[in-house]
Amino acid sequence: MVLEGPETVAQEKIAEIALTQKERDLEVAERLFQGGSTSESNLTNARSARDAAAAELARAQAAADRLQLKAPFAGIVDSVSVELGEWVQTGMPVATILSLDPILVKAEVSEVDLSSVAVGSTAKVKLVNGTEMQGTVRLVAREASAQTRTFPVEIALPNPDLSLSSGMTAEVSLFAQPTRAVVVPRSVITLSDDGLLGLRVVGADNLAQFAAVQIIDDTADGLVVTGVPEGVRIITAGQDLVRNGEQVEVAPEVGQ
């Protein structure tokens, strides 16, 4: 888009002519100085005049450049808000330009899950028509929304054919780093003497031990917990009847 500004364009032309003249004057002054026909002071003045003309041209060019309105990204013109020949005031929107490739999917995560989301991680986006696509997390905000106290997240979704339109709704699945976990019945959770939440486990030596765990999810099949050591068996009955270091006789559950 080009704004009208005939005076600005004329000033740029005048500055170009002035710089050309000052450069010629400098060439003449240099030849005269080399031939001993002028003083060093006159040569210095000619150089200063040339530099001033160059600075004036740069200023005029910057003013002329402001008449050329260019979008900072490649996109499509979605709507035009003015009619041909209509006068507009400063700050009035005249058109809407959309950059749809990649298209940004905006979501929000709670403060509990914020540490599990990182820029560059993969996200799965399910559109309202059932299409599933993979994108990349481009932004994880560090300031919570004042209304919801959640943190905005942006996912860049490739859209080379521009088939996705701005404003569509979608379901976003964010993937955290894998965590080793196990699903256990709620009834096997016990407390240590220090009040820690955990399980009673048995190692290869058949000695009972307490393993502190952390609950990361509550599902219909049981609690998903982390912190269970590898290579141990979980006591699912009688866990409150044994103490650390006690020898136990391991018997599998009925039906196992």
Backbone torsions as a table, in degrees:
resi	resn	phi	psi	omega
1	MET	NA	139.1	-178.8
2	VAL	-118.6	127.4	175.5
3	LEU	-87.7	149.2	175.8
4	GLU	-72.1	138.5	178.2
5	GLY	-172.1	64.6	-176.6
6	PRO	-61.0	-35.1	179.2
7	GLU	-65.5	-39.7	-179.6
8	THR	-65.7	-41.7	178.5
9	VAL	-64.5	-40.2	179.6
10	ALA	-64.8	-39.6	178.8
11	GLN	-63.0	-34.6	177.6
12	GLU	-66.6	-41.7	178.5
13	LYS	-63.9	-42.7	179.2
14	ILE	-62.3	-40.7	179.9
15	ALA	-66.4	-35.8	177.8
16	GLU	-65.0	-43.2	179.7
17	ILE	-65.1	-41.8	-179.6
18	ALA	-63.6	-40.2	179.7
19	LEU	-66.1	-40.9	178.1
20	THR	-59.7	-42.1	179.8
21	GLN	-66.2	-41.8	-179.1
22	LYS	-68.2	-32.0	176.4
23	GLU	-67.9	-38.2	176.8
24	ARG	-66.5	-41.3	178.1
25	ASP	-61.1	-36.9	179.4
26	LEU	-67.6	-40.3	178.2
27	GLU	-60.9	-42.5	178.6
28	VAL	-64.4	-42.8	-179.1
29	ALA	-64.7	-37.3	178.6
30	GLU	-65.9	-40.4	178.7
31	ARG	-66.4	-42.0	178.4
32	LEU	-63.9	-39.3	-180.0
33	PHE	-66.6	-41.1	178.3
34	GLN	-64.1	-32.5	178.3
35	GLY	-86.2	0.0	178.5
36	GLY	78.5	17.6	-176.4
37	SER	-97.7	-2.4	177.5
38	THR	-145.5	164.8	-176.6
39	SER	-89.2	163.9	177.0
40	GLU	-64.9	-29.7	179.4
41	SER	-64.4	-41.5	178.1
42	ASN	-64.8	-37.5	177.6
43	LEU	-64.5	-41.5	179.1
44	THR	-64.2	-40.8	178.4
45	ASN	-63.2	-39.0	179.4
46	ALA	-65.3	-38.8	177.7
47	ARG	-66.3	-41.1	179.5
48	SER	-64.2	-39.6	178.8
49	ALA	-65.6	-38.7	177.8
50	ARG	-64.3	-43.3	-179.4
51	ASP	-64.8	-38.6	178.8
52	ALA	-66.0	-38.6	178.2
53	ALA	-66.4	-37.6	178.1
54	ALA	-64.9	-39.8	179.0
55	ALA	-66.7	-38.7	178.9
56	GLU	-66.1	-38.0	176.9
57	LEU	-65.0	-41.0	178.4
58	ALA	-61.3	-40.0	177.9
59	ARG	-65.2	-42.1	-179.9
60	ALA	-66.8	-38.6	178.5
61	GLN	-65.9	-38.2	178.2
62	ALA	-63.9	-39.0	178.2
63	ALA	-66.5	-40.0	178.9
64	ALA	-67.9	-35.3	179.0
65	ASP	-62.9	-30.7	-179.3
66	ARG	-69.7	-12.1	174.8
67	LEU	-80.0	-17.3	179.7
68	GLN	-95.9	107.6	-179.3
69	LEU	-93.6	119.4	-177.5
70	LYS	-126.7	138.3	176.1
71	ALA	-70.1	139.5	-179.8
72	PRO	-77.4	6.3	-179.7
73	PHE	-152.0	160.4	175.6
74	ALA	-83.1	136.8	-179.2
75	GLY	-168.3	-158.8	179.9
76	ILE	-125.7	147.7	175.4
77	VAL	-80.0	113.9	-176.6
78	ASP	-87.8	-35.8	-179.8
79	SER	-155.7	152.1	175.7
80	VAL	-119.6	126.4	-171.6
81	SER	-95.1	-2.7	-178.0
82	VAL	-125.8	163.2	178.2
83	GLU	-102.7	158.3	178.4
84	LEU	-59.7	127.5	179.9
85	GLY	87.9	-4.4	-178.6
86	GLU	-78.4	138.5	176.1
87	TRP	-84.7	140.3	179.9
88	VAL	-123.5	151.8	178.3
89	GLN	-95.8	162.6	178.9
90	THR	-59.7	130.8	179.0
91	GLY	89.2	-3.1	-179.7
92	MET	-82.2	126.3	177.8
93	PRO	-64.0	137.0	179.2
94	VAL	-114.8	-22.4	-179.3
95	ALA	-159.5	158.7	175.4
96	THR	-116.5	124.2	-179.9
97	ILE	-114.7	130.7	-177.9
98	LEU	-111.9	135.0	170.6
99	SER	-105.9	108.7	-170.8
100	LEU	-107.2	1.9	179.0
101	ASP	-137.6	104.6	-0.2
102	PRO	-77.9	156.1	174.4
103	ILE	-93.8	143.1	-176.3
104	LEU	-96.7	131.1	174.3
105	VAL	-105.1	123.7	-177.0
106	LYS	-104.7	132.0	178.0
107	ALA	-140.9	178.6	178.5
108	GLU	-138.7	143.2	178.5
109	VAL	-121.8	153.8	179.8
110	SER	-78.3	164.6	179.9
111	GLU	-65.5	-23.3	178.3
112	VAL	-68.6	-37.2	-175.9
113	ASP	-95.9	-1.8	-173.8
114	LEU	-60.3	-40.2	-177.0
115	SER	-68.5	-15.8	-178.6
116	SER	-89.1	-7.1	-177.7
117	VAL	-109.6	134.0	-178.7
118	ALA	-137.5	151.2	176.0
119	VAL	-62.5	133.3	-178.7
120	GLY	97.1	-12.0	179.6
121	SER	-75.4	161.7	-176.3
122	THR	-85.8	145.2	176.5
123	ALA	-134.3	146.4	176.6
124	LYS	-107.2	129.4	-177.5
125	VAL	-118.2	125.4	177.9
126	LYS	-109.9	117.9	-178.1
127	LEU	-81.2	168.7	-176.6
128	VAL	-66.2	-23.1	178.8
129	ASN	-87.6	6.3	177.9
130	GLY	93.2	-8.2	179.6
131	THR	-69.1	133.7	178.0
132	GLU	-111.8	134.1	-179.7
133	MET	-136.0	158.3	177.7
134	GLN	-108.7	136.7	177.9
135	GLY	-131.9	-175.1	-178.1
136	THR	-125.0	134.9	177.7
137	VAL	-67.6	120.3	-177.5
138	ARG	-101.7	-26.3	-176.6
139	LEU	-147.7	134.5	170.6
140	VAL	-125.8	108.7	-176.2
141	ALA	-67.6	148.6	177.8
142	ARG	-106.2	1.8	176.2
143	GLU	-119.0	127.0	-176.6
144	ALA	-74.2	151.9	174.6
145	SER	-66.5	133.7	-177.2
146	ALA	-66.5	-27.7	-177.1
147	GLN	-83.0	-43.8	-172.5
148	THR	-108.1	-12.2	-177.0
149	ARG	59.8	27.5	174.1
150	THR	-111.8	168.7	-172.5
151	PHE	-111.5	122.7	-179.9
152	PRO	-64.3	142.4	177.1
153	VAL	-131.9	139.0	177.3
154	GLU	-117.5	132.8	178.2
155	ILE	-116.7	126.4	177.2
156	ALA	-86.4	122.6	-177.0
157	LEU	-115.2	123.1	179.9
158	PRO	-62.2	135.8	-177.4
159	ASN	-146.0	58.1	-173.3
160	PRO	-64.1	-31.2	-179.1
161	ASP	-92.6	4.5	178.1
162	LEU	58.2	31.3	-179.8
163	SER	-76.1	-20.9	179.0
164	LEU	-95.0	133.8	-178.8
165	SER	-103.1	155.8	178.8
166	SER	-69.2	138.9	177.1
167	GLY	96.3	-0.5	179.2
168	MET	-71.2	152.9	176.0
169	THR	-94.9	152.0	-177.4
170	ALA	-155.5	159.6	174.8
171	GLU	-106.1	127.0	-173.8
172	VAL	-111.2	131.3	173.6
173	SER	-115.9	120.6	179.4
174	LEU	-101.8	140.3	-175.8
175	PHE	-108.9	120.7	175.4
176	ALA	-88.6	174.0	176.6
177	GLN	-64.3	140.6	-179.8
178	PRO	-58.6	138.9	178.9
179	THR	-127.6	129.9	179.1
180	ARG	-70.1	123.9	-176.6
181	ALA	-146.5	168.5	178.9
182	VAL	-143.4	147.0	177.9
183	VAL	-96.0	125.7	-178.4
184	VAL	-129.8	153.6	175.0
185	PRO	-64.1	149.7	-179.9
186	ARG	-63.0	-27.7	-174.9
187	SER	-70.4	-17.4	-176.0
188	VAL	-88.2	-8.5	179.0
189	ILE	-69.1	134.9	-179.6
190	THR	-137.7	176.5	-179.7
191	LEU	-118.5	144.5	174.7
192	SER	-82.6	174.8	178.1
193	ASP	-63.3	-23.5	178.9
194	ASP	-90.5	3.1	179.2
195	GLY	85.4	14.5	179.4
196	LEU	-82.8	144.7	178.2
197	LEU	-82.6	132.7	-179.4
198	GLY	-172.9	-163.3	-178.2
199	LEU	-128.9	157.1	169.3
200	ARG	-95.4	126.7	-177.2
201	VAL	-126.9	162.7	-179.9
202	VAL	-128.4	128.5	178.2
203	GLY	-89.2	-167.1	-179.1
204	ALA	-65.5	-23.3	-179.3
205	ASP	-86.9	4.6	-179.7
206	ASN	61.0	28.0	175.6
207	LEU	-101.8	133.3	-178.0
208	ALA	-75.0	140.6	177.5
209	GLN	-140.9	156.7	175.8
210	PHE	-98.2	132.8	178.5
211	ALA	-120.9	113.4	177.5
212	ALA	-69.2	137.1	-178.1
213	VAL	-130.6	166.7	175.2
214	GLN	-126.5	130.5	180.0
215	ILE	-83.8	123.3	179.9
216	ILE	-110.0	-11.9	177.6
217	ASP	-163.2	153.6	177.6
218	ASP	-123.7	109.5	-176.2
219	THR	-114.5	173.7	178.4
220	ALA	-66.7	-26.1	-179.4
221	ASP	-85.4	-10.7	-178.7
222	GLY	142.3	-169.9	-179.5
223	LEU	-90.8	136.6	174.6
224	VAL	-95.0	117.6	-174.3
225	VAL	-125.8	153.8	174.4
226	THR	-121.1	161.1	179.1
227	GLY	105.5	-2.6	179.0
228	VAL	-76.0	123.0	-179.8
229	PRO	-62.0	152.5	177.5
230	GLU	-73.6	148.2	174.2
231	GLY	79.5	14.8	179.2
232	VAL	-113.2	164.4	175.2
233	ARG	-112.1	142.1	-176.4
234	ILE	-93.8	129.8	176.0
235	ILE	-76.8	119.0	-177.0
236	THR	-103.5	-7.9	177.5
237	ALA	-144.8	131.5	179.3
238	GLY	81.2	19.0	-176.9
239	GLN	-66.1	-23.1	179.7
240	ASP	-88.4	0.7	-178.0
241	LEU	-100.4	-3.1	-178.4
242	VAL	-121.1	159.3	178.7
243	ARG	-122.4	166.9	179.9
244	ASN	-58.4	132.3	176.7
245	GLY	89.4	-6.6	179.8
246	GLU	-77.3	140.9	176.8
247	GLN	-77.1	133.4	179.8
248	VAL	-127.3	157.3	174.7
249	GLU	-103.8	116.6	-173.7
250	VAL	-83.2	129.0	175.8
251	ALA	-131.6	127.8	179.9
252	PRO	-66.2	152.8	178.0
253	GLU	-65.6	153.8	178.2
254	VAL	-64.4	131.3	-179.1
255	GLY	92.9	-5.0	178.6
256	GLN	-89.3	NA	NA
